[in-house]
Amino acid sequence: MKIILSLLLSLPLVLASALAQAQYAALLKGAVAERFDDEDLRMFVDTARKALYSAAENETLKWQNPKTRHGGEITLLRNFESKGRACKEVKVFNQAQGRKATNNFDLCQVDGKWRLLGSSQLKNAK
């Protein structure tokens, strides 16, 4: 799931084409997000960006595609610092076609982009 979140959060600010979205979806095989269509992916990525760039601690942002009934939530659990970098812990819940998944992730800004923080790096987190 960490690979999936990393892929989704590292997408360009705007996915240029349905082909690009289909390529990313192909990488998500076996995950709840595998069942997302192009619009689901766009909604999820837009919500993730809002959570990382503007959500307050303990704020939950929701998304739902009325066409597919797929949806989810991203909650900013806390802000922290690691090695001088701004970091956030988020809880991600997604559901699609009867499948559900909830995971927590730690991400830090590196060169202006959000990256997953490995558990070994957390030892120095404040």
Beta strands, then each sheet from edge to edge (+ up, - down):
strand 1: 60-64
strand 2: 71-82
strand 3: 85-96
strand 4: 99-110
strand 5: 113-116
sheet 1: 1+ 2- 3+ 4- 5+
end
